[in-house]
């Protein structure tokens, strides 16, 4: 697909409208499912289209209809239209089809803008050593906070002064309070890091042996496959309530650990990176989510920064 063609932009807009109607998190779960299907197709000797153009591309990638559209649209619904039942721009669980037509249009426009922004980010030296899809997600969410909430990236200044920039008010401000303690972050991060590193190792070996690694999307599969599983698992957050909803958010640790293994060829390093990724994700939550009026995604922040760090370290080691 030509990224700048009218057809691509129209499809991107349509995906954004649908993503907004579904809501941010549910559209992300669907994105994860599409990515998994795309990985399976490539591993089976098929085309990279589903993975690179749908799940990670302009049709329904996380930076367009597969997440960002819902996040930007809910910020507009809560901050401008005031027609969201939960009344908070952090609500990425609720579908937005019951708000108003213009909320859905905002989702479509946001998807197109994000798609165009990605083309720019990919051409900027140094910036393109970040995970530019994750960086695109964060930039769009920060822009939505500025335009629709009139807040700075760090959030509400009164809240920051009252509780401290990294404060959580004993967890009441926390993004995922049930998994925010250092002991849990370290344990879960280690487990996910080892799992993801092992999966990346096995998938790459199998693809090299079968010849499918030579597919244009082949090298992406071992990086993203555990991420897709983690994304799909977040259906528990979408549909669960009470204790059932207390689910880990682990796609950040998954992708950074996979990148670490594929970069340094070490399961141990993948495990260590899993721990560091979990801690970085919580830091990003405290910096950008806790005090804000909309959702700036801690995993996306950590994936963008973490990928940059791994790329820089790989050039030194």
C-alpha positions as CSV (number, residue, x, y, z in Angstrom):
1,X,0.0,0.0,0.0
2,X,1.2,3.5,-0.9
3,X,1.2,5.2,2.5
4,X,0.3,8.6,0.9
5,X,-2.4,7.4,-1.5
6,X,-5.9,8.7,-1.1
7,X,-7.1,5.1,-0.7
8,X,-4.8,4.4,2.2
9,X,-5.8,7.7,3.9
10,X,-9.5,6.8,3.5
11,X,-9.0,3.3,4.9
12,X,-7.1,4.8,7.8
13,X,-9.9,7.2,8.5
14,X,-12.4,4.4,8.4
15,X,-10.4,2.3,10.8
16,X,-10.2,5.3,13.2
17,X,-13.9,5.8,13.2
18,X,-14.4,2.1,14.0
19,X,-11.7,2.2,16.6
20,X,-13.3,5.1,18.3
21,X,-16.7,3.4,18.2
22,X,-15.2,0.3,19.9
23,X,-13.2,2.2,22.5
24,X,-9.4,2.4,22.9
25,X,-8.8,-0.9,24.8
26,X,-11.1,-3.1,22.9
27,X,-9.8,-1.9,19.6
28,X,-6.3,-2.6,20.9
29,X,-7.3,-6.2,21.8
30,X,-8.5,-6.6,18.2
31,X,-5.3,-5.1,16.9
32,X,-3.4,-7.7,19.0
33,X,-5.5,-10.5,17.5
34,X,-4.8,-9.3,14.0
35,X,-1.1,-9.1,14.7
36,X,-1.1,-12.7,16.0
37,X,-3.0,-13.9,12.8
38,X,-0.5,-12.0,10.7
39,X,2.4,-13.7,12.5
40,X,0.8,-17.1,11.9
41,X,0.3,-16.3,8.2
42,X,3.9,-15.4,7.7
43,X,5.1,-18.5,9.6
44,X,2.9,-20.6,7.3
45,X,4.6,-19.1,4.3
46,X,2.0,-16.5,3.5
47,X,2.0,-12.7,2.8
48,X,3.1,-10.1,5.2
49,X,0.0,-7.9,4.4
50,X,-2.1,-8.7,7.5
51,X,0.8,-8.1,9.9
52,X,2.5,-5.1,8.4
53,X,-0.5,-3.3,6.7
54,X,-3.4,-4.2,9.0
55,X,-2.1,-5.0,12.5
56,X,0.9,-2.7,12.5
57,X,0.0,-0.5,9.6
58,X,-2.5,2.2,8.4
59,X,-5.5,-0.1,8.4
60,X,-5.8,-0.9,12.1
61,X,-2.4,-0.5,13.8
62,X,-2.1,0.7,17.4
63,X,-1.1,4.1,16.3
64,X,-4.3,4.5,14.2
65,X,-7.6,2.7,14.6
66,X,-6.2,0.0,16.8
67,X,-5.8,2.2,19.8
68,X,-5.0,5.9,19.3
69,X,-8.2,6.8,17.7
70,X,-10.2,5.6,20.7
71,X,-7.8,7.4,23.1
72,X,-8.0,10.8,21.3
73,X,-11.8,10.5,20.7
74,X,-12.5,9.8,24.4
75,X,-10.4,12.8,25.4
76,X,-12.5,14.9,23.1
77,X,-15.7,13.3,24.4
78,X,-14.8,14.0,28.0
79,X,-13.0,17.3,27.7
80,X,-15.0,19.1,25.0
81,X,-18.4,17.4,24.3
82,X,-19.0,16.4,27.9
83,X,-21.1,13.5,26.6
84,X,-19.3,10.5,28.1
85,X,-21.1,8.7,30.9
86,X,-17.9,8.1,32.9
87,X,-16.9,11.7,32.3
88,X,-13.1,11.0,32.2
89,X,-10.7,11.1,29.3
90,X,-8.9,8.1,31.0
91,X,-11.8,5.9,30.1
92,X,-10.4,3.7,27.4
93,X,-12.7,0.8,28.2
94,X,-16.1,2.3,27.2
95,X,-17.2,2.1,23.5
96,X,-17.9,5.6,22.2
97,X,-20.7,4.8,19.8
98,X,-23.2,6.1,22.3
99,X,-21.6,9.6,22.5
100,X,-22.0,11.6,19.2
101,X,-21.1,11.4,15.6
102,X,-18.4,14.0,15.9
103,X,-16.6,12.0,18.6
104,X,-16.3,9.2,16.0
105,X,-15.1,11.7,13.4
106,X,-12.4,12.9,15.7
107,X,-11.2,9.3,16.0
108,X,-11.0,9.0,12.2
109,X,-9.1,12.3,11.8
110,X,-6.8,11.3,14.6
111,X,-5.9,8.1,12.8
112,X,-5.1,9.9,9.6
113,X,-2.9,12.5,11.4
114,X,-1.1,9.7,13.3
115,X,-0.5,7.8,10.1
116,X,1.0,10.9,8.5
117,X,3.1,11.6,11.6
118,X,4.6,8.1,11.5
119,X,5.9,8.8,8.0
120,X,7.7,11.9,9.3
121,X,9.1,10.2,12.4
122,X,10.6,7.4,10.3
123,X,12.7,9.9,8.4
124,X,14.2,11.8,11.3
125,X,17.7,10.6,12.4
126,X,17.9,9.5,16.1
127,X,14.1,9.7,16.4
128,X,13.8,6.7,14.2
129,X,15.9,4.6,16.6
130,X,12.9,4.8,19.0
131,X,10.0,2.5,18.5
132,X,8.3,5.0,16.2
133,X,4.8,3.4,16.4
134,X,4.9,3.6,20.2
135,X,6.3,7.2,20.0
136,X,3.5,8.1,17.6
137,X,1.0,6.8,20.1
138,X,2.4,8.9,22.9
139,X,2.7,12.1,20.8
140,X,-0.9,11.8,19.7
141,X,-2.1,11.3,23.3
142,X,0.0,14.3,24.6
143,X,-1.5,16.4,21.8
144,X,-5.0,15.3,22.7
145,X,-4.3,16.3,26.4
146,X,-3.1,19.7,25.3
147,X,-5.9,20.5,22.8
148,X,-8.9,19.0,24.6
149,X,-7.9,19.2,28.3
150,X,-5.6,22.3,28.2
151,X,-3.0,20.4,30.3
152,X,0.7,20.0,30.1
153,X,2.2,16.5,29.3
154,X,2.7,15.8,33.1
155,X,-0.9,16.6,33.9
156,X,-2.7,18.7,36.4
157,X,-0.3,21.0,38.3
158,X,-2.4,21.1,41.4
159,X,-2.3,17.4,41.7
160,X,1.4,17.3,41.2
161,X,1.9,20.0,43.9
162,X,-0.4,18.2,46.3
163,X,0.9,14.6,45.9
164,X,4.3,15.0,44.3
165,X,5.2,14.2,40.7
166,X,5.9,10.6,41.4
167,X,3.3,10.3,44.2
168,X,0.3,8.0,44.0
169,X,-1.7,9.1,47.1
170,X,-1.3,5.5,48.5
171,X,-2.3,4.0,45.2
172,X,-5.5,6.1,44.6
173,X,-3.9,7.8,41.6
174,X,-2.1,4.7,40.3
175,X,-2.6,3.4,36.8
176,X,-2.6,-0.3,37.6
177,X,-2.4,-0.3,41.4
178,X,-2.7,-4.0,41.9
179,X,0.6,-4.6,40.1
180,X,2.5,-1.4,41.1
181,X,4.6,-2.6,44.0
182,X,8.3,-3.1,43.3
183,X,8.2,-6.7,44.3
184,X,5.4,-7.5,41.9
185,X,7.0,-5.4,39.1
186,X,10.3,-7.3,39.5
187,X,8.7,-10.7,39.6
188,X,6.2,-10.2,36.8
189,X,8.9,-8.5,34.7
190,X,11.3,-11.3,35.1
191,X,8.7,-13.9,34.2
192,X,7.5,-12.1,31.1
193,X,11.1,-11.4,30.1
194,X,12.1,-15.0,30.2
195,X,8.9,-16.1,28.5
196,X,9.2,-13.6,25.7
197,X,12.9,-14.1,25.1
198,X,12.3,-17.8,24.9
199,X,9.4,-17.4,22.5
200,X,11.5,-15.0,20.3
201,X,14.3,-17.5,20.3
202,X,12.1,-20.5,19.3
203,X,10.1,-18.7,16.7
204,X,13.2,-17.3,15.0
205,X,14.9,-20.6,14.9
206,X,11.8,-22.3,13.5
207,X,11.3,-19.6,10.8
208,X,15.0,-19.7,9.8
209,X,14.7,-23.5,9.4
210,X,11.5,-23.2,7.3
211,X,12.7,-20.3,5.2
212,X,9.9,-18.0,6.3
213,X,12.2,-15.7,8.1
214,X,13.2,-14.3,4.7
215,X,9.7,-13.0,4.2
216,X,9.7,-9.1,4.3
217,X,7.8,-9.3,7.5
218,X,9.7,-12.3,8.8
219,X,12.1,-10.5,11.2
220,X,9.1,-8.7,12.8
221,X,7.4,-11.9,13.9
222,X,9.7,-13.0,16.8
223,X,9.7,-9.4,18.0
224,X,6.0,-9.0,18.1
225,X,4.4,-12.4,18.7
226,X,4.5,-12.3,22.5
227,X,3.3,-8.7,22.4
228,X,0.3,-9.8,20.5
229,X,-0.5,-12.5,23.1
230,X,-0.2,-9.9,25.8
231,X,-2.4,-7.5,23.9
232,X,-5.1,-10.1,23.4
233,X,-5.0,-11.0,27.1
234,X,-6.1,-7.5,28.0
235,X,-9.7,-8.5,27.2
236,X,-9.7,-9.4,30.9
237,X,-9.4,-5.7,31.7
238,X,-12.2,-4.9,29.3
239,X,-14.7,-7.4,30.4
240,X,-13.7,-8.1,34.0
241,X,-15.0,-6.4,37.2
242,X,-13.7,-6.3,40.7
243,X,-11.0,-8.9,41.5
244,X,-11.3,-10.5,38.0
245,X,-10.2,-7.2,36.4
246,X,-6.9,-7.1,38.4
247,X,-4.9,-8.3,35.5
248,X,-1.2,-7.6,34.5
249,X,-0.5,-5.3,31.7
250,X,2.6,-7.0,30.1
251,X,2.9,-6.1,26.4
252,X,5.7,-3.6,27.2
253,X,7.8,-6.2,28.9
254,X,7.1,-8.7,26.1
255,X,8.3,-6.6,23.2
256,X,11.3,-5.1,24.9
257,X,12.5,-8.5,26.2
258,X,12.1,-9.9,22.7
259,X,14.1,-7.1,21.2
260,X,16.8,-7.6,23.9
261,X,17.1,-11.3,23.2
262,X,17.3,-10.8,19.4
263,X,19.9,-8.0,19.9
264,X,22.1,-9.7,22.5
265,X,21.2,-13.4,22.0
266,X,20.8,-14.0,25.7
267,X,17.8,-15.3,27.6
268,X,19.2,-13.9,30.8
269,X,19.5,-10.4,29.4
270,X,15.9,-10.8,28.2
271,X,14.8,-11.5,31.7
272,X,16.7,-8.5,33.1
273,X,15.2,-6.3,30.5
274,X,11.8,-7.6,31.4
275,X,12.4,-6.3,35.0
276,X,13.7,-3.0,33.8
277,X,10.8,-2.6,31.4
278,X,8.2,-3.2,34.2
279,X,9.9,-0.6,36.3
280,X,10.2,1.9,33.4
281,X,6.5,1.3,32.6
282,X,5.5,2.2,36.2
283,X,7.8,5.3,36.1
284,X,6.1,6.4,32.9
285,X,2.7,5.9,34.6
286,X,3.7,8.2,37.5
287,X,5.1,10.8,35.1
288,X,2.3,11.0,32.5
289,X,-0.8,9.1,33.6
290,X,-1.4,9.6,37.3
291,X,-1.9,13.4,37.4
292,X,-3.5,13.7,33.9
293,X,-7.1,14.1,32.7
294,X,-6.6,11.7,29.7
295,X,-4.9,8.4,28.9
296,X,-1.2,8.8,28.0
297,X,-0.2,5.1,27.7
298,X,2.5,4.0,30.1
299,X,3.4,0.9,28.1
300,X,3.8,2.9,24.9
301,X,6.0,5.5,26.7
302,X,8.2,2.7,28.0
303,X,8.3,0.8,24.7
304,X,9.4,4.0,22.9
305,X,12.1,4.9,25.4
306,X,13.2,1.3,26.1
307,X,13.7,0.5,22.4
308,X,15.9,3.6,22.0
309,X,18.0,2.6,25.0
310,X,18.5,-1.0,23.7
311,X,19.5,0.4,20.3
312,X,22.0,2.8,21.9
313,X,23.5,0.1,24.1
314,X,23.8,-2.3,21.2
315,X,26.0,0.2,19.4
316,X,28.3,0.4,22.4
317,X,28.6,-3.2,23.4
